[in-house]
Amino acid sequence: MKFVNVREFRLKVSEFLGSKEPIIITKYGKPISRLEPVSPLGYADLAQEMGRAFRQVGISQDEALEALREVRSSRKRRRTSRR
């Protein structure tokens, strides 16, 4: 585990995002955040858990995907309207 202050983190953010070890970000010497790499297995576990949760409340895969598409398109509309 590596400890870095906010300033160093900002300067080397891309380096830290590629790190294989957890990073603790500090401010005035106190921990404020923890950055951990996510394994591909972690994504698979998350997707399975989300699928189980959707099934428990009666949401089909098609309904979940449609809701995701709606959220994405509304975000795109908000970004383009700000310009």
C-alpha positions, 0 to 999 in steps of 0.5 A: 500500500502506498501513501501519497498526498493530494498534490502528488496524486494530481501530478501523477494521476495516470501513473497511479491509476495504472498501479496494481497496489492500493493507494491511500490519498492524504490531505494534511497528512490524514487519509481522505481516500483509498484507490484500489485496482478492480480485477476483471473478476470483480466486474463479473461478480458485480454484474452477477449480483446486479442481475440477481437483484434485478430478478428479485424485484422483477426487472428483466434484462431488457428493461434494465438495458432500456433504463440504462440507454435512457440515462445515457441519452439524457446525460448526452442531452444535458452535456450538449445543452450546456454548450 
